[in-house]
């Protein structure tokens, strides 16, 4: 398994859709997805990633409080908000925004939440959905993504397949046929992976961060090795020999791009895998310790408490 796939697997992505909306110009809405809109699909401790898919018309969007230029989305475009930030979306973002919570209509007969709002002008129709994931703020991919991530689904290749499938699923939702929400949920997960891959490919030279590390042949090789065998008792000397660099050269590259030395990264990643196992499996503490490369339950417990300030058993009870 490659490093990116491993990181996203441990994030435990779970997709869903909670809202379809018709807006009529002029309109402006302030929104952030609330946990109750995602229940019962997600637990309350899940990190939420929001997305908007534009079916028809055009809209503008920007994160509230940021000075960045607003994005313009047209039919077939998707925008993701990896940190579920409060954001403004509308035909004109200079208008006083209405709070999304005040105009959302509850689902009927087990369907989706809905919105019908605005003036008498041009129609914009969209679907809003979410991805839940474990420990988003600590995940090396999710934590380094921008606040807004746009995917132009009108472009060819995989994006065209996503666009056409999303369109089909949206029509299914509108028609009220069973199974349409499941289609959108799985598509949401694929959508996020595609957006991350495109973002990584478009990173400018000189960019730092985990995804930028994948473009450096030595750091990428080191990440692949570490993620392939998390239980191995790695050392910098061992890793540098495998990669084909000196110990100091590898450490310098790793720190420059990833932000920490290789062995610190190994320890941090082991803890993230451990939290995923504690939250989502019934494995014993000894089994979890073995799965993440610790020789004993006691050694694992000491490392876990140092990282999170609490014993793994206590953490598990609070985060199941």
VMD Tcl script that draws the C-alpha trace (Angstrom):
set ca {
  {0.00 0.00 0.00}
  {1.36 3.45 -0.90}
  {1.75 6.11 1.80}
  {-1.16 8.30 0.61}
  {-3.55 5.35 0.53}
  {-2.40 4.32 3.99}
  {-2.97 7.79 5.45}
  {-6.45 8.01 3.93}
  {-7.29 4.47 5.06}
  {-6.44 5.31 8.66}
  {-8.53 8.49 8.36}
  {-11.49 6.10 7.98}
  {-13.45 8.23 5.51}
  {-17.21 7.82 5.59}
  {-19.30 9.74 3.08}
  {-22.88 10.92 3.06}
  {-25.28 13.52 1.77}
  {-27.62 15.61 3.89}
  {-29.03 18.43 1.77}
  {-30.27 19.42 -1.66}
  {-31.00 23.08 -2.30}
  {-32.54 25.49 -4.79}
  {-31.39 29.11 -4.51}
  {-32.68 32.05 -6.52}
  {-30.64 35.22 -7.05}
  {-29.98 37.34 -5.14}
  {-28.96 35.22 -2.15}
  {-26.19 34.81 0.40}
  {-25.91 32.16 3.11}
  {-23.48 31.57 5.99}
  {-23.05 27.86 6.54}
  {-21.26 25.18 8.49}
  {-22.52 21.62 8.64}
  {-23.87 20.70 12.05}
  {-23.39 17.21 13.55}
  {-27.15 16.67 13.81}
  {-27.46 16.96 10.04}
  {-25.14 13.98 9.66}
  {-26.73 11.75 12.30}
  {-27.15 8.84 12.47}
  {-24.51 8.21 9.80}
  {-21.67 9.63 11.89}
  {-20.81 9.65 15.56}
  {-20.48 12.97 17.39}
  {-16.68 12.69 17.68}
  {-16.11 12.50 13.91}
  {-14.25 15.27 12.10}
  {-16.40 16.64 9.28}
  {-15.37 17.61 5.76}
  {-18.08 19.44 3.85}
  {-18.62 19.54 0.10}
  {-20.90 21.43 -2.30}
  {-21.66 20.05 -5.75}
  {-23.24 22.48 -8.21}
  {-25.88 20.85 -10.39}
  {-27.10 23.97 -12.16}
  {-26.31 27.69 -12.24}
  {-23.43 29.49 -10.53}
  {-22.35 30.49 -7.03}
  {-19.55 32.25 -5.18}
  {-17.90 30.99 -2.01}
  {-15.26 32.06 0.51}
  {-14.35 31.13 4.06}
  {-15.58 33.67 6.59}
  {-12.79 35.82 7.99}
  {-10.29 35.01 5.24}
  {-9.01 37.68 2.85}
  {-8.53 35.29 -0.03}
  {-10.39 35.95 -3.27}
  {-13.73 34.20 -3.48}
  {-14.11 31.16 -5.73}
  {-16.69 31.03 -8.51}
  {-18.32 27.64 -9.14}
  {-20.40 26.59 -12.13}
  {-22.41 23.50 -13.03}
  {-20.30 20.39 -12.53}
  {-17.88 22.02 -10.08}
  {-17.26 20.70 -6.57}
  {-15.71 22.51 -3.64}
  {-14.59 20.79 -0.43}
  {-14.03 22.40 2.96}
  {-11.56 20.07 4.73}
  {-12.00 21.78 8.11}
  {-15.74 22.49 7.86}
  {-15.06 26.22 8.30}
  {-17.87 28.72 8.53}
  {-18.22 30.04 4.98}
  {-20.27 32.38 2.83}
  {-21.90 31.04 -0.30}
  {-24.26 32.88 -2.63}
  {-24.87 34.82 -5.81}
  {-23.50 37.99 -4.15}
  {-21.32 37.69 -1.05}
  {-21.67 41.40 -0.22}
  {-25.29 40.80 0.80}
  {-26.15 40.28 4.48}
  {-25.95 36.49 4.87}
  {-28.78 34.41 6.24}
  {-27.75 31.61 8.59}
  {-28.10 28.26 6.87}
  {-29.59 26.70 9.98}
  {-32.52 29.13 9.73}
  {-33.59 28.12 6.23}
  {-32.93 24.37 6.22}
  {-36.11 22.33 6.03}
  {-36.16 18.97 7.84}
  {-36.40 15.78 5.80}
  {-39.74 14.29 4.92}
  {-40.33 10.54 5.05}
  {-36.68 9.82 5.76}
  {-35.35 11.89 2.85}
  {-32.82 14.70 2.75}
  {-32.76 18.11 4.36}
  {-33.64 20.79 1.81}
  {-33.45 24.54 1.14}
  {-35.55 26.73 -1.15}
  {-34.42 30.31 -0.70}
  {-33.70 33.63 -2.37}
  {-35.26 36.17 -4.69}
  {-36.81 35.83 -8.12}
  {-33.64 35.64 -10.23}
  {-31.48 32.91 -11.71}
  {-31.65 29.43 -10.20}
  {-28.66 27.71 -8.60}
  {-29.19 24.10 -7.62}
  {-26.71 22.14 -5.53}
  {-26.18 19.14 -3.31}
  {-24.32 19.41 0.00}
  {-22.69 16.41 1.59}
  {-20.06 15.46 4.11}
  {-17.20 13.15 4.81}
  {-16.54 11.99 8.31}
  {-13.04 10.97 9.32}
  {-11.06 10.05 12.40}
  {-8.63 12.59 13.87}
  {-8.75 15.01 10.95}
  {-6.73 17.70 12.72}
  {-3.83 15.26 13.27}
  {-3.97 13.49 9.92}
  {-0.89 14.48 7.88}
  {-2.94 14.93 4.69}
  {-6.18 16.46 5.93}
  {-4.52 18.86 8.37}
  {-2.40 20.44 5.61}
  {-5.13 20.97 3.00}
  {-6.34 24.51 2.23}
  {-9.63 25.76 3.67}
  {-11.25 25.54 0.22}
  {-10.38 22.83 -2.29}
  {-12.01 23.08 -5.72}
  {-12.36 20.18 -8.11}
  {-13.42 21.04 -11.65}
  {-15.50 18.01 -12.51}
  {-15.94 19.13 -16.12}
  {-12.34 18.16 -16.90}
  {-11.67 14.81 -18.52}
  {-10.59 11.46 -17.15}
  {-11.62 10.41 -13.66}
  {-13.26 13.77 -12.97}
  {-15.62 13.31 -15.92}
  {-16.63 9.92 -14.57}
  {-17.25 11.48 -11.16}
  {-19.31 14.28 -12.71}
  {-21.54 11.94 -14.70}
  {-22.00 9.57 -11.76}
  {-22.77 12.46 -9.41}
  {-25.33 13.77 -11.88}
  {-26.99 10.38 -12.04}
  {-27.03 10.03 -8.26}
  {-28.48 13.54 -7.89}
  {-31.30 12.64 -10.25}
  {-31.94 9.55 -8.18}
  {-32.14 11.66 -5.01}
  {-34.56 14.06 -6.67}
  {-36.74 11.16 -7.79}
  {-36.76 9.65 -4.30}
  {-35.57 6.21 -5.42}
  {-34.04 3.93 -2.76}
  {-30.29 3.55 -2.66}
  {-29.43 6.99 -4.06}
  {-27.92 8.21 -0.79}
  {-25.62 5.18 -0.71}
  {-24.42 6.01 -4.23}
  {-23.64 9.59 -3.17}
  {-21.93 8.44 0.01}
  {-19.46 6.24 -1.85}
  {-18.95 8.88 -4.49}
  {-18.12 11.42 -1.76}
  {-15.18 9.29 -0.67}
  {-13.88 8.94 -4.23}
  {-14.40 12.65 -4.75}
  {-12.17 13.53 -1.81}
  {-9.38 11.20 -2.91}
  {-9.46 12.66 -6.43}
  {-9.39 16.22 -5.06}
  {-6.37 15.43 -2.86}
  {-4.50 13.82 -5.74}
  {-5.12 16.82 -8.01}
  {-4.12 19.25 -5.29}
  {-0.87 17.37 -4.72}
  {-0.06 17.34 -8.43}
  {-0.62 21.10 -8.69}
  {1.52 22.13 -5.69}
  {4.06 24.79 -6.68}
  {7.79 24.23 -6.38}
  {9.10 25.12 -2.94}
  {5.89 24.08 -1.20}
  {6.34 22.15 2.04}
  {4.10 19.67 3.80}
  {3.30 15.98 3.68}
  {1.89 16.02 0.14}
  {4.90 17.99 -1.10}
  {7.07 15.27 0.42}
  {5.55 12.77 -2.00}
  {7.18 14.65 -4.88}
  {10.68 14.34 -3.42}
  {11.99 10.93 -4.51}
  {13.94 10.30 -1.30}
  {11.29 11.48 1.15}
  {8.59 9.68 -0.84}
  {10.63 6.48 -0.68}
  {11.13 6.91 3.06}
  {7.40 7.48 3.61}
  {6.55 4.42 1.53}
  {8.92 2.25 3.56}
  {7.66 3.53 6.91}
  {4.01 3.06 5.99}
  {4.62 -0.34 4.45}
  {6.07 -1.76 7.68}
  {5.00 0.25 10.72}
  {6.06 -2.50 13.14}
  {9.71 -2.57 12.06}
  {12.14 -1.12 14.65}
  {13.25 1.66 12.35}
  {16.31 3.81 12.90}
  {17.54 6.76 10.86}
  {20.60 4.74 9.82}
  {18.42 1.85 8.65}
  {16.05 4.14 6.76}
  {18.81 6.14 5.12}
  {20.46 2.96 3.82}
  {17.15 1.83 2.32}
  {16.57 5.22 0.69}
  {20.13 5.69 -0.58}
  {21.01 8.92 1.22}
  {23.26 9.77 4.12}
  {21.66 9.97 7.54}
  {22.04 13.77 7.73}
  {20.83 14.39 4.16}
  {17.66 12.34 4.69}
  {16.97 14.02 8.03}
  {17.40 17.47 6.48}
  {15.06 16.70 3.59}
  {12.48 15.11 5.90}
  {12.48 18.01 8.35}
  {12.32 20.58 5.54}
  {9.28 18.99 3.87}
  {7.43 17.06 6.57}
  {8.30 19.34 9.50}
  {9.79 16.75 11.82}
  {12.61 14.17 11.89}
  {11.85 10.71 10.47}
  {11.72 8.92 13.82}
  {9.37 11.52 15.26}
  {7.14 10.94 12.26}
  {7.19 7.18 12.86}
  {6.14 7.66 16.49}
  {3.38 10.10 15.54}
  {2.04 7.82 12.83}
  {2.02 4.81 15.15}
  {-0.12 6.79 17.58}
  {-2.59 7.73 14.83}
  {-2.93 4.11 13.77}
  {-3.34 3.15 17.42}
  {-6.21 5.61 17.94}
  {-7.94 4.23 14.86}
  {-7.65 0.69 16.20}
  {-8.81 1.70 19.67}
  {-11.82 3.59 18.32}
  {-12.99 1.21 15.62}
  {-11.97 -2.29 16.69}
  {-12.28 -4.52 19.74}
  {-8.57 -5.42 19.71}
  {-7.01 -5.67 23.16}
  {-4.36 -3.18 24.24}
  {-1.69 -5.84 23.82}
  {-2.91 -6.53 20.27}
  {-2.94 -2.83 19.41}
  {0.57 -2.46 20.84}
  {1.78 -5.30 18.61}
  {0.01 -3.90 15.53}
  {1.80 -0.55 15.83}
  {5.26 -1.87 16.62}
  {5.62 -1.84 20.42}
  {7.27 -4.78 22.15}
  {4.91 -4.71 25.13}
  {1.63 -3.27 26.30}
  {3.47 -1.30 28.96}
  {5.77 0.37 26.42}
  {2.78 1.21 24.23}
  {0.83 2.65 27.16}
  {3.74 4.88 28.16}
  {4.12 6.20 24.60}
  {0.37 6.72 24.24}
  {0.07 8.62 27.52}
  {3.02 10.82 26.56}
  {1.32 11.65 23.24}
  {-2.26 12.16 24.45}
  {-1.99 12.77 28.18}
  {-4.17 9.81 29.06}
  {-3.93 6.02 29.17}
  {-5.12 4.15 26.05}
  {-7.90 2.35 27.92}
  {-9.25 5.66 29.23}
  {-8.97 7.24 25.76}
  {-10.87 4.30 24.23}
  {-13.78 4.64 26.67}
  {-14.10 8.33 25.82}
  {-13.78 7.98 22.05}
  {-15.62 4.82 21.07}
}
mol new
graphics top color blue
foreach p $ca { graphics top sphere $p radius 0.5 }
foreach p [lrange $ca 0 end-1] q [lrange $ca 1 end] { graphics top cylinder $p $q radius 0.2 }
display resetview
